[in-house]
Amino acid sequence: MTTDRDLKQQHRAARQAHRASKRSQPIGPPNSAVIDCACVIHSTGYDWQYVERLYNMMVRVFPGGIRMHVYTEHDRSVPPHMIKHVLEDWGIGGPKKSWWYKMQLFNPEHFAGNLLYLDLDVVVARELDWVTALDTNYFWGIRDFRYLQRQNSVTLNSSMMWWNVAKFSWIWQDLLTKDIQQVAKQFPGDQDYLGHVLDINQRRFFEDKRVESYRWQCLDGGFDFQRRVHKRPGVGVAIAPDTALVVFHGLPKPHQSTDPTITALWR
């Protein structure tokens, strides 16, 4: 049984690992190699324009080119400039469940190299070459935006991930021994499951400043959690100079934004 002392030790170790990840993020020239990128589109939560917009954004920030891997249902058409991977049907669907299909990214039978995954509802604001310079002996993800409310929070957000699929294929092999329906009932989503199975010494977080929440950081001066209002209502969107990725968790979604800063990027 996990005690309060155990939890405190786990959180302390996770915070130490987070500080170590900040020290291990190198600065260097852009990577000119072709980058393998991936997205998952399943069910009706997003229409195809989201895949096209993500592809366009990634092409703009990776001058060396990308290979876009699209994980989707067997009957969805994927254009020839993208690589289609057919998802196994788990009988899970809907906007609050389709994220479980992201777990099939860990199946090395689809692809086994270094992979950069992004959710469809993100906006790429600046170059992402710094991601591909990170050591794939570790699994990299976003520190969940709960840290804006609780500074010591070290939970995982899977809106952007960078890892070597072969190295972390044990996640897929382990999942095969379980009932995915039961796993989906036990954990709210894929990121909660990944945070559970990945040892704190195996995972690292991207620098907080590199990734921002649209609702809580970019919109209207950011969100005041104590007063439950935005700090500067009506001023619109401002993306910090170091921010490369804006995450649209919850609502609205990028296609619903009319702010010129977002529309200039999401195209």
Backbone torsions as a table, in degrees:
resi	resn	phi	psi	omega
1	MET	NA	133.7	-179.3
2	THR	-77.6	124.3	-179.5
3	THR	-96.1	168.8	176.4
4	ASP	-59.6	-37.0	178.8
5	ARG	-63.8	-41.7	178.0
6	ASP	-60.3	-44.9	-178.8
7	LEU	-62.8	-40.5	178.9
8	LYS	-63.6	-39.7	178.8
9	GLN	-65.9	-39.6	178.7
10	GLN	-63.8	-44.4	-179.4
11	HIS	-67.4	-37.0	178.2
12	ARG	-63.9	-43.8	179.3
13	ALA	-65.6	-38.2	179.2
14	ALA	-65.4	-38.6	178.0
15	ARG	-66.3	-37.0	177.3
16	GLN	-64.7	-40.4	177.9
17	ALA	-65.0	-37.1	178.6
18	HIS	-64.0	-42.1	178.6
19	ARG	-65.5	-36.1	178.2
20	ALA	-65.7	-35.8	-179.4
21	SER	-65.5	-33.8	177.8
22	LYS	-63.9	-38.6	-178.2
23	ARG	-73.4	-21.0	-173.0
24	SER	-98.1	8.0	-177.9
25	GLN	-93.8	106.1	-171.9
26	PRO	-75.9	157.3	173.4
27	ILE	-113.4	130.2	-177.5
28	GLY	-165.1	-178.5	-179.6
29	PRO	-68.9	156.7	179.8
30	PRO	-57.5	144.4	178.5
31	ASN	-82.5	119.8	-175.8
32	SER	-91.4	-0.1	-179.4
33	ALA	-72.9	157.2	174.3
34	VAL	-67.9	132.3	-175.1
35	ILE	-106.6	133.0	175.4
36	ASP	-86.3	115.1	-179.2
37	CYS	-114.5	156.2	-177.9
38	ALA	-143.2	153.1	170.5
39	CYS	-143.3	163.8	176.4
40	VAL	-124.6	127.2	173.8
41	ILE	-127.6	120.4	-175.7
42	HIS	-143.6	141.0	178.1
43	SER	66.2	-149.4	-170.8
44	THR	-115.6	14.7	-177.8
45	GLY	-64.5	-32.9	-179.5
46	TYR	-134.8	143.6	175.4
47	ASP	-91.5	172.5	-169.9
48	TRP	-63.0	-24.7	-179.5
49	GLN	-58.1	-26.6	178.5
50	TYR	-65.7	-37.2	177.1
51	VAL	-67.0	-45.3	-179.0
52	GLU	-62.7	-42.4	-179.4
53	ARG	-66.0	-40.9	178.3
54	LEU	-63.2	-44.6	178.3
55	TYR	-57.7	-47.0	-179.0
56	ASN	-60.7	-43.2	-179.7
57	MET	-64.2	-40.6	-178.5
58	MET	-68.3	-38.7	177.6
59	VAL	-61.5	-39.0	-178.0
60	ARG	-67.4	-32.3	-174.8
61	VAL	-96.8	-7.7	176.9
62	PHE	-119.8	90.1	-175.9
63	PRO	-62.0	-22.9	178.7
64	GLY	-78.1	-6.7	178.6
65	GLY	98.9	162.2	179.1
66	ILE	-134.3	159.2	164.3
67	ARG	-112.6	119.9	-176.6
68	MET	-96.1	114.1	178.1
69	HIS	-96.1	120.3	-178.8
70	VAL	-110.4	115.0	178.3
71	TYR	-95.2	119.3	-171.8
72	THR	-157.8	-179.6	179.5
73	GLU	-69.6	159.4	-175.3
74	HIS	-64.9	-27.4	-174.2
75	ASP	-98.3	7.6	177.6
76	ARG	-91.5	131.2	179.7
77	SER	-76.2	136.0	178.2
78	VAL	-126.6	128.9	-176.6
79	PRO	-65.0	157.3	-172.7
80	PRO	-64.9	-19.8	179.3
81	HIS	-81.5	2.3	175.0
82	MET	-121.1	160.5	-178.1
83	ILE	-106.4	120.3	-177.3
84	LYS	-90.6	134.0	172.9
85	HIS	-122.8	123.9	-175.9
86	VAL	-84.0	123.3	179.0
87	LEU	-77.7	139.5	170.8
88	GLU	-69.7	134.5	-178.5
89	ASP	-78.7	114.8	179.2
90	TRP	-98.0	2.4	-178.0
91	GLY	70.1	23.2	178.2
92	ILE	-113.2	134.3	-179.1
93	GLY	-155.0	177.8	179.9
94	GLY	96.2	157.2	-174.6
95	PRO	-62.5	-23.0	-178.9
96	LYS	-99.8	5.2	-178.4
97	LYS	-130.3	-23.5	-174.5
98	SER	-62.1	-20.0	178.9
99	TRP	-62.5	-17.6	178.2
100	TRP	-64.2	-24.0	179.4
101	TYR	-68.5	-14.1	174.2
102	LYS	-61.0	-23.5	179.4
103	MET	-63.3	-23.5	179.9
104	GLN	-73.5	-9.8	171.6
105	LEU	-62.6	-23.1	-177.0
106	PHE	-85.6	-1.5	178.1
107	ASN	-80.4	109.9	-175.8
108	PRO	-69.2	-8.8	176.3
109	GLU	-69.6	-22.6	175.8
110	HIS	-80.7	-51.6	-177.8
111	PHE	-161.1	140.9	-171.3
112	ALA	-122.7	3.1	-176.8
113	GLY	-95.5	-160.9	175.2
114	ASN	-71.5	131.6	-173.7
115	LEU	-132.6	133.7	174.5
116	LEU	-107.6	111.5	-179.5
117	TYR	-103.5	140.8	172.3
118	LEU	-135.2	140.1	171.7
119	ASP	-63.2	157.9	179.3
120	LEU	-71.3	-29.2	-175.0
121	ASP	-95.4	50.5	173.4
122	VAL	-122.1	160.0	174.2
123	VAL	-123.4	123.6	179.7
124	VAL	-86.3	117.7	-174.1
125	ALA	-97.6	-31.0	-176.6
126	ARG	-149.2	179.0	-176.4
127	GLU	-55.9	147.3	179.1
128	LEU	-117.8	15.9	-178.9
129	ASP	-61.5	-26.6	178.1
130	TRP	-62.7	-28.1	178.7
131	VAL	-66.1	-46.8	-174.0
132	THR	-73.5	-5.5	173.5
133	ALA	-88.9	-5.5	-176.3
134	LEU	-79.5	147.8	-174.4
135	ASP	-70.6	116.0	-178.5
136	THR	-85.2	15.8	162.8
137	ASN	-71.6	-15.3	175.7
138	TYR	-111.9	158.0	170.5
139	PHE	-95.6	127.4	-175.9
140	TRP	-109.8	135.6	175.4
141	GLY	-148.5	-174.6	-179.7
142	ILE	-91.8	138.9	169.5
143	ARG	-71.9	124.7	-174.9
144	ASP	-56.9	145.7	-173.2
145	PHE	-69.5	1.7	172.2
146	ARG	-60.1	-21.0	-179.5
147	TYR	-63.9	-20.0	177.4
148	LEU	-68.5	-22.6	176.6
149	GLN	-100.4	-35.0	-179.2
150	ARG	-131.0	104.4	-169.6
151	GLN	-55.6	-33.6	-175.5
152	ASN	-88.5	6.3	-179.1
153	SER	-63.8	134.7	-178.7
154	VAL	-131.8	35.8	176.7
155	THR	-85.2	160.4	-171.7
156	LEU	-96.6	139.2	167.9
157	ASN	-114.5	130.1	-173.2
158	SER	-102.2	23.1	179.4
159	SER	-65.7	-27.9	171.1
160	MET	-139.4	131.7	-179.6
161	MET	-137.3	147.9	178.5
162	TRP	-139.2	121.9	-176.5
163	TRP	-164.6	167.4	173.5
164	ASN	-96.0	117.0	-172.2
165	VAL	-62.2	-43.1	-179.4
166	ALA	-61.9	-43.8	-177.7
167	LYS	-62.6	-37.5	-176.9
168	PHE	-104.4	20.4	179.1
169	SER	-66.6	-15.7	177.1
170	TRP	-61.1	-25.5	177.1
171	ILE	-63.6	-42.0	178.2
172	TRP	-68.9	-45.6	-179.6
173	GLN	-60.6	-38.9	178.6
174	ASP	-67.6	-39.8	179.9
175	LEU	-63.6	-33.0	-179.8
176	LEU	-63.2	-20.9	180.0
177	THR	-85.1	-1.8	-174.6
178	LYS	-116.5	164.3	174.4
179	ASP	-87.6	110.0	-174.9
180	ILE	-60.5	-32.1	178.0
181	GLN	-63.5	-40.0	178.8
182	GLN	-71.0	-38.7	177.5
183	VAL	-61.1	-42.0	-179.6
184	ALA	-67.2	-24.0	175.8
185	LYS	-81.8	-33.6	-175.8
186	GLN	-75.9	-34.8	-176.1
187	PHE	-117.3	141.2	-179.8
188	PRO	-60.7	-33.4	-178.4
189	GLY	-165.6	177.8	-177.1
190	ASP	-58.1	-39.0	-176.7
191	GLN	-68.2	-31.5	176.5
192	ASP	-68.7	-40.2	177.7
193	TYR	-65.2	-45.3	179.9
194	LEU	-62.3	-41.0	177.7
195	GLY	-62.6	-27.2	179.8
196	HIS	-78.9	-42.8	-173.3
197	VAL	-85.9	-24.5	-179.6
198	LEU	-83.1	124.3	175.5
199	ASP	-65.2	146.0	-177.0
200	ILE	-61.7	-21.8	177.6
201	ASN	-84.3	-7.5	179.9
202	GLN	-97.6	-19.4	-175.1
203	ARG	-113.8	153.3	177.5
204	ARG	-136.5	156.1	176.7
205	PHE	-106.3	143.6	168.1
206	PHE	-62.4	154.8	176.0
207	GLU	-56.8	136.4	-178.5
208	ASP	-55.4	-38.3	-175.2
209	LYS	-67.5	-17.7	-178.2
210	ARG	-77.7	-22.0	-174.0
211	VAL	-132.3	131.4	-179.8
212	GLU	-128.6	153.8	173.7
213	SER	-83.4	130.2	178.0
214	TYR	-60.1	-51.6	-174.2
215	ARG	-70.8	-38.3	-168.7
216	TRP	-97.8	-16.4	-177.8
217	GLN	-126.8	-39.2	-173.1
218	CYS	-89.3	-32.6	-172.3
219	LEU	-85.9	130.3	171.0
220	ASP	48.7	47.1	174.7
221	GLY	78.2	4.9	-178.2
222	GLY	91.2	166.3	-173.7
223	PHE	-100.8	132.6	174.9
224	ASP	-91.9	105.4	-173.7
225	PHE	-72.0	-25.9	178.9
226	GLN	-73.1	-42.1	-178.9
227	ARG	-90.9	-12.7	178.9
228	ARG	62.8	36.9	177.3
229	VAL	-141.3	161.4	173.4
230	HIS	-75.1	148.9	-172.7
231	LYS	-72.5	-33.3	-177.6
232	ARG	-137.1	72.6	-176.1
233	PRO	-54.7	133.7	174.6
234	GLY	91.5	-6.7	-177.5
235	VAL	-80.1	-16.1	177.8
236	GLY	91.1	-156.4	-172.3
237	VAL	-99.0	133.0	171.8
238	ALA	-131.5	123.8	179.9
239	ILE	-104.0	124.4	-176.9
240	ALA	-61.2	151.4	-175.5
241	PRO	-58.1	-30.7	-178.3
242	ASP	-90.6	-5.3	-174.9
243	THR	-80.2	124.6	179.7
244	ALA	-102.7	-22.9	-174.8
245	LEU	-138.0	134.2	176.1
246	VAL	-113.9	126.1	-175.9
247	VAL	-104.1	126.4	179.1
248	PHE	-98.8	72.3	175.9
249	HIS	-79.2	139.2	-175.9
250	GLY	72.5	-149.6	179.9
251	LEU	-115.5	151.3	2.1
252	PRO	-79.4	175.0	174.4
253	LYS	-103.9	164.5	-176.1
254	PRO	-53.3	-39.1	-177.8
255	HIS	-68.7	-15.0	-180.0
256	GLN	-91.6	-7.4	-178.7
257	SER	-85.8	135.3	175.1
258	THR	-109.9	5.1	179.6
259	ASP	-67.1	131.2	-175.9
260	PRO	-61.1	-28.5	178.8
261	THR	-64.7	-40.2	-179.9
262	ILE	-76.2	-44.7	-177.1
263	THR	-64.7	-27.6	178.0
264	ALA	-71.4	-26.0	-178.4
265	LEU	-95.9	-38.6	-175.1
266	TRP	-88.7	81.0	-176.4
267	ARG	-152.5	NA	NA
